[in-house]
Amino acid sequence: MKGVLNFDPESLKTPVYIMDESLLKKNLETLKYVIDKTGCKILLAQKAFSMFSVYPLIGKYLQGTTASSLYEARLGREEMEGEVHIFSPAYKEEEMEEILSLCDHVVFNSFSQWGKYKDMLRKSSRHISCGIRINPEYSEIETDMYNPCFTGSRMGVTLSQFRTSELEGIDGLHFHTMCEQNSDVLWRTLKVVDEKFGQYIAGMKWVNFGGGHHITRNDYDLDTLIECILFIKDKYKVQVYLEPGEAVALNTGFLVARVLDTLHNGMDLAILDTSAACHMPDVLEMPYRPEVIGAGKPGEYAYTYRLGGPTCLSGDIIGDYSFKEPLKPGDTLVFCDMGHYTMVKNNTFNGMGLPSIALWSQEKGTQVIKEFGYEDFKMRLS
Ligand SMILES: *Cc1c(COP(=O)(O)O)cnc(C)c1O
């Protein structure tokens, strides 16, 4: 694995998530390029990536964070300079006061929620900019699980439900209808948003394009993104916000694991010290097949194995991979692109321990930032 990775995976206690700071910086440079070209503001969507030890670095490039909940809002306020935004499908009364003490933008999912908290916001000592999430009823996402525009979606206000008479105090509109997509999708989405909601954008201060923009992917078309931002900015004289999660951490993190055992049942199997269900749940939920360094598709190399986790869940399977050499206990495997939607989603099902969190940087080499133990399992139970 020498030459491919900056860190030495053999030296690490597994399982461990390790972030490569130089790769993260590369992504942040790309995002900064978009900011500089357009004057848009870009926020980290913490839902995807909350490794707060690198927030100070991210804060040097981006304008702040966005949150899906009170706790994320607090983390963003505590750990990064800049703005804190929040969107939630519905806010809890007992949390609202604290949310207002932390956030600069609050986005409401309905006019009833806006109506409920309007007075509280008016009385707030801090200036808070309020927005409404719209549902343009246009999305090119095939999987319903990730499509905020599917029939009966609870995400955002459709045009027929939009209450023109209740816009006083609303500064912006927010839409989030994309998932891992390129800017051609944004362009088509924006046309629909403009046609349906342009009349309302005209009176606003900002428009938030949400997340799902795969800005840091190799084949991403930055020019079209820039065109999209400038189109809305110039037409309506509004501040444009983007709040990518995945794009910030895309291809920057790894999960290093070891083989515990190999066995055979109609095919070769390997049991690892990491679990799809606990440590990379999107492998089962999306589902998708993460890349493993040095491994190929089944049959591509001489030795094909089905990789599974150490839990009792039969379906705790990462996928089928082939290797040039047979696997044996103690072998190290490195899973790619494990920075986003992993640490924020992991769990201790089956009493599984949580992977440690490490950072590799040019200056400091490999640092293990956090390790977890029995208490992290017990703490959430009673
Ligand atoms: C999930 C989400 C994001 C981030 O999405 P990515 O796909 O990680 O870029 C941004 N905004 C909202 C409202 C979200 O729900």
The ligand as an SDF file (V2000), in Angstrom:
LIG
                    3D

 15 15  0  0  0  0  0  0  0  0999 V2000
  -28.3190   15.9010    4.1350 C   0  0  0  0  0  0  0  0  0  0  0  0
  -28.4500   17.3420    3.9730 C   0  0  0  0  0  0  0  0  0  0  0  0
  -27.3620   18.1040    3.5100 C   0  0  0  0  0  0  0  0  0  0  0  0
  -26.0390   17.4940    3.1040 C   0  0  0  0  0  0  0  0  0  0  0  0
  -26.1950   16.5790    2.0740 O   0  0  0  0  0  0  0  0  0  0  0  0
  -24.9330   15.8970    1.3420 P   0  0  0  0  0  0  0  0  0  0  0  0
  -25.5820   14.9020    0.4460 O   0  0  0  0  0  0  0  0  0  0  0  0
  -24.1160   15.2290    2.4130 O   0  0  0  0  0  0  0  0  0  0  0  0
  -24.2070   16.9420    0.6400 O   0  0  0  0  0  0  0  0  0  0  0  0
  -27.5500   19.4660    3.3940 C   0  0  0  0  0  0  0  0  0  0  0  0
  -28.7160   20.0510    3.7120 N   0  0  0  0  0  0  0  0  0  0  0  0
  -29.7790   19.3480    4.1700 C   0  0  0  0  0  0  0  0  0  0  0  0
  -31.0410   20.0530    4.4990 C   0  0  0  0  0  0  0  0  0  0  0  0
  -29.6820   17.9720    4.3080 C   0  0  0  0  0  0  0  0  0  0  0  0
  -30.7330   17.2790    4.7240 O   0  0  0  0  0  0  0  0  0  0  0  0
  1  2  1  0
  2  3  1  0
  2 14  2  0
  3  4  1  0
  3 10  2  0
  4  5  1  0
  5  6  1  0
  6  7  2  0
  6  8  1  0
  6  9  1  0
 10 11  1  0
 11 12  2  0
 12 13  1  0
 12 14  1  0
 14 15  1  0
M  END
$$$$
